[in-house]
Amino acid sequence: MDVQGATLRLLAARAPGATVCPSEVARVLAKAAGADVAGDWRHFMPAVHAAVDGLVEAGAVRLSRKGRPMAVRAGPYRIGRVD
């Protein structure tokens, strides 16, 4: 499954201004791969982080932490649509 596509589909399903957690994307990927979503989703996090970095660089998504904008991914973060 395309990680960037999965991220953008999750965002499209949310209300305007809503965000998704990177772990939500990883869980979707784990489920699509037939993995044990309860634990194996963590193995997908490096791919999610890399995909998010690409989406940020392309200007397709924005990052935030506790509602505050982030220029680059660092520590816990949320993914949002670009307004």
N, C-alpha and C positions, 0 to 999 in steps of 0.2 A: 504494500500500500504506500502511496505517495505521502510522505510526512507533511510536506507543505500543504498539499491538498486537504489532508485530514484536518489540519489546523484551521485552514480557511473555511472548511465546511462546518466545523464546530462553531466558529465565530458567526457565520451566516445564520445559524439556527438560534442565535441569542438576540435579545433585544438590543436596540442601538445603545451604545455606551457600556454594554456588558462585556465582561472579560472571561477568559478561560484560564485555567491553571495548566501549566505544561504537563502535569501528571494526568490530566483528563485526556490529552492527546495520546500519551503513552498507553493509557488503558484501552483506548479505541484501537490502537495499533496491535496491542497484545491480543485483544479479542479477535481482530481480523486474522491474526496469525495462528489462532487456535491455541494460544498460550494460556496458562493459568493467570487470569487477570488479577487474582488476589495477591499474587506475589511477583510474577514474571514481568509485570509492566515496567518495573525499574530498569530492566535490561534495555528498554527502548528509550530511556531518557537521553543518552548521548546523541542519538539520532534526532530527537525532538529539539534539543538545544542547538544543534547544528542547523536544522531547518529554520528555527526561529531566528537565528543570527542572519541567515540568508534573506528571510522575509523582512527583517528590520532594515537590512542594507538596501533592499529593493524599495523600501518605503511602503510596504504592503500592510504592516502591522505596527502597533506601538507597544511599548512595554511600560509597566507601572509596578510600584511596590507600595502597598498601603495607600493607594490612590494617588501617589505622587509619580510623575513621569520619570522614566529612566532612559538615558541615551543609549546605553548598552546593557546587555544581560549580565547581572551579577547577583549572586545569592537568590533568595526567593523572589519570584516575579510573577506577574500576570500578563496575559497577552490580550490586546484589544484591537479592534478595527481602527483604521485611520479615518478620522472624520473629514 
